[in-house]
Amino acid sequence: MRTHSNLGSIAATLLLAFASSGCCAITEDSGYFDSSACADVLTGGVRMVPIMTPVGDFRVWTKRVGNNPRLKVLLLHGGPGATHEYLEAFDSFFPAEGIEYIYYDQLGSAYSDQPDDAALLDIPRFVDEVEQVRAALGLLPDNFVLFGQSWGGILAMEYALAHPGKLKGLVISNMMSSVPAYNAYADRVLKPAMDQKALVEILALEQQGRTEEPRYSALLAPYYERHLLRMPSADWPEPVVRSFARLNRKVYVPMQGPSEMGASGLLEQWDRSRDLHRIAVPTLVIGARHDTMDPAHMEWMSKQMPNAQYLHCPSGSHLAMYDDQYVYMSGLITWLKQLERQR
């Protein structure tokens, strides 16, 4: 009994040391689901990461799934102001491939603190937040892959430009490198294909500031079912519905504008097209035929970066991880596994 007690004491001491370090002591021989040496074992992988900002200190929610010392993918959700939840389709694919991934709700999103301060709606501040999360989770240049979808793609590009030496790989999913080009694509290609009477009414409601009314959402529904997720909205996957129901419009509207039919908020003039050549880290750009984003532009982006590839989803839209799931997931996983083998 005394021997067991001593072993228990030693184990407790080691666990406390791992917890205080904030990292997993996972070796090559550890199993994918072995969390015994992780600081987050008590909470099933969940950690509230402290974030310092110019207006105060807050916490953001993260959740690790699996262990892989060679490949750790931090997921940046869209919105801005949505949640990680619509990305939960990854649960059906990544674990079987041994890919460690981390869900993360950005500051202002539902699972994290939600300070109501417009000063926080700033791209460099969001980039600094991602860097604080990376450091807290112990993600390193030889295993850290940053995945960004939609607005998360903007954030991922900005992070790669600000911290190029801290990444093993980058994924830009369903996001153009220029919001003016995104708006031009909507005006030139997507809006003319809409019901024009509905478009006139949508624009009138926007002009009148009545975008929170149910009528506005109802008029947008066909556009969303064509370009956001190509299923009847009544059949949208539950994680998508759950995530969008928690959208923080105090973040979304000031930055994006009232809808996905182009951007009119703080992001309206954002453009990094001329800086793409500076992103030298291995990169995968993912586009889709029916996306709100121009797939030709996203393919062009992949040719501007010295170490990038393009994955096209011919049946997909903005959430191609659902409506062209096999192409999206198989292409992404193939690229990640190739990256994992690079030392």
N, C-alpha and C positions, 0 to 999 in steps of 0.2 A: 504493500500500500504506500509505503514511504517513497519507493521508486517511482510509482505512478504519479504521486504528488509532485515529486521533483520534476518529472517530465512535463507535467501540466504547467508547472511554474515557468519552466524554460520556454514552452510553447507560448504561454501568455506574454512573456517578455519579448519574444521574437515578433509576435503579432502586433504588440504595442509599438515596436520599433518600425515595422512596416507601415502601420497606420500613421505614425507621426511623419514618416517620409512622404506619404501621399502617393506612393507608387506600388505597383505589383512587382514582386520579385519572381517573375516567371522565366523559366529557363526553356531551352529548346525542347527538353523532354517533358515539360509540363503539359497536361491535357488542356484542350481548348476551354473546357468548362471548369477548370481547377482555379477557384478563387481563394484558396486557403491563405495565400500570402498577400492578399489585396486589402488595402485600407477600406474598401467599400463592400467587403464581404457581408457585414451586418445588414446592409441596406439593399442587397441584391444588385449591386453595381451603381446605385444612385449616389451622387455627391453634389452638395450645394457648394459651388465654388465662389469664394469672395472676390468681388470686383471693385476696384477703386476707380472712381470717376471724378471729374472736376467739381461735381455738385454733391458728392457724398459717396459712401460705401454701400454696396448692395450685394446680392447673391444671385447666381444663375444656376439652373438645374442641369445636371448631366447624368447620363446613365450608360455605363459600359456594358457591352455584351461580348462575352468570350475573351480569350487571351491569345495573342499572337505577338511575340516579341519583335517580329520582322515587319508587321503590317498593322497599323492602327489608323482607322479612318474616322475622322471627326466630321460629322454631318451638319452642314449649315442649311437650315430651312429657309423657305421663301417668305413672302409677305410684302414688305416687312411687317412684323407683328403677328405672323401665324405661329404655329407650334411645330415641334418635331413630329407630331403624331401622324401626319399624312405620309411620312417616310417609313412607316412601320411595315410596308411590304418587304423591306429588306430582311425582316425576320424569317421570311420563307426561303431565303436564298443564301445569305452570307454565312450563317452558322455551318451549314453543310460543307462550305468551302474553306472553313477555318479562318475566316476574315474577322478580325476584331473590329468593332465599330462602336462609336460613341454618339448617342443622341444628345442634343444640346438645345435648350430653349434660350434664345438670346434675351438680353435685358429688355423688359417690356412685354415679353411673351408670357403665356398663361402660367407655366410651371415655375417661372423665375419671378423675381421682384418686378414690380410694375410702377416705377416712379413716374409721376405725371409732370415731366419737365422737358420742354421743347429743346433745351440745350443739349440733351442727350441724343437727339436725332441727327447725328453727325457721322459721316462715314469714317473719318480717322478715329473717332472714339470707338465705333464698333470694331474697327481693326485692332485697336489696343485691347479691347475686351477679348477678342479671339486669342490674342497673344497671351493674355493673362490666363485664359482657360488652358491653352497649350502647356504653359509652364506649370500650372497647378497639377495637371494630369501626367506630367512627366513624358510628354511626347517628344521624340528626338528626331534629328535630321535623317537617321537611317531607318526610321519606321513610320514617320508622320505623313499621312496622306490627308489632304483637305478636300472635301467634297462640298460643292455649293450648288444649290438648285434655285433657279429664278433669282430673286433678290440675293439669295445665298451665293449665287454665281458672281454677282457684283462684289460681294464681300470677299469671296475667295480670290478673285483677281486682284483686288486691292491688297489683300494680305500677301499674296505671292510677290507683288511689286515692293511691298514694304519690308518683307522678311524673307528674301529669296534663299538664304542659307539654312533655313530651318525646316525645309520641306523635302520629303522623299518623292512626293507626287501630288498632282493637282487634278481635280475633276471639275469641269465647268458644264453644268447640266441646264439646258433650256434657258440660256441667257446670252444675249448679244453683248458685244463690247461697247455699244453705243446706244443710249436711250433715244437720242434724236433719230437714229436709224430705225430703231424699234417703232417709234411713233410714225415715221414716214412709211414703214411697211404696213402698219395698220391702216393708214389713210389711203395708201395706194392699192393694197391688195385685199385686206380683210373687210374693211367697212363697205366697199362697193358691193361685196358679195352678200351683205346682210339684207334683211327686209328693210327697205328704205324708209317706209313709214315709221317703223320701230326706231330706226336710227335717228330720225328727226325728233321723235319724242324723247329719246334718251338724251340727246344733245340739249334739248329745251329744259329738261329736268336738271341737267348739270348746270346750265346757265342760271337757272332759278335757285340753285343751291338746295334742291329737293332730293338729293341722292340717298337719303336714309329712309325714304318712303318705300313701302312694299312694291309699288308699281314699278319703281326703278329696277329693283331686283328681278321682278317678273319679266321685264323687257330684255334684261341681259341674259336670261336663262338660255335661249337658243344659241347665243354667241358662245357661252361657256360650254354648252354641250357639244359644240363644234370644234372649239379651239383650246379649251382648258382641260376637259376630260370627256372623251367621246363615248359617253354612255348617257342614257336618260338620267337626269339628276336624281330621280327617285331610286335609281339603282347604283348610285355612287357608293364606293366602298366605305364602310363605317369609319375607318381611320381618317379618311378625307373629310367626311361630314363632321366628325368630332373636332378635327383641327380647325376647319373653317368656322365652326360655331364659336370657337374661342379666339378668333382673330381680334386683335386689339386695334380698333379703328383709330384710336388716338395716336398710334404709331403708323398704321397703314396709310390713312388718308393724307396726313401732312407730307409723307415721303413719296408715296406712289400716286396718290390721287384717288378718286372714288371707285375706280374699277380697273380691270385688267385690259381694257380696251385702249391701251396706251397709257403713258405716264404724264402726269401734270403737276406733281408735287416737287419736293426738294431734289428728286433725282432727275428732273426733266432735262437738264443739260449735261448729265454725266456721260463722259466719253473717254474710253481708254484705248481706242483702236490704234492710236499712234504709239502706244507703249507696249503693245503685245510682244514685240520682238525682244523685250527685256525679260520676258518670262521664259527662262531656259530650263526650268525643272520639267521632267516628264509630265505631260498633260494630256488628258482626254477631254475632248469637247463633244457633247451629246446634243443633237438636234432632232427635230421631228417634223414630218411632212405637214401636219395640220396645226402646228404650234402657233401661239400668239407671236412667237419670235421667228424671224426669217431663217429657215434652215440653210439657205444659200450663204447668208452672212456668217452663220456659225461654222459652216465648212470653210469659208474664207479665213475665219479666225485661226483655225487649226494650221493653216498654211503660213501664218504670220509668225508663229512661234517656232523656234528651232527644233523642238523635241516634242511635237504634239501630233495626235491622231484625231480623226473624226469618226464618230459613231452616228449613223443615221437610222432613225426609226420610221419606216415608211408608213406605218399605220397609226403612229402616235400623235399626240398633241402635247400640251404643256406638261401634263402629268403622264408622260410616256411610260413611266415605271408601272403604270396600271393598264393603259389601253394599247400598249405594244410591249407587254411585259417580257416576253421571251427574248425578243431582240435586245431590249434595254438591259435586262439583267445578265444575259449570257455575254453580251459585248463588254459590259462593265466588269464582270467577274474575270473574263479572259484577260483584259488589260491589267487588272489588279494583280492577278496571279503572275503575269509576266513581270510586273514591277517588283513583286515580292522576291523573285529569283535574282534580281539585280542587286549586287552587293557593292 
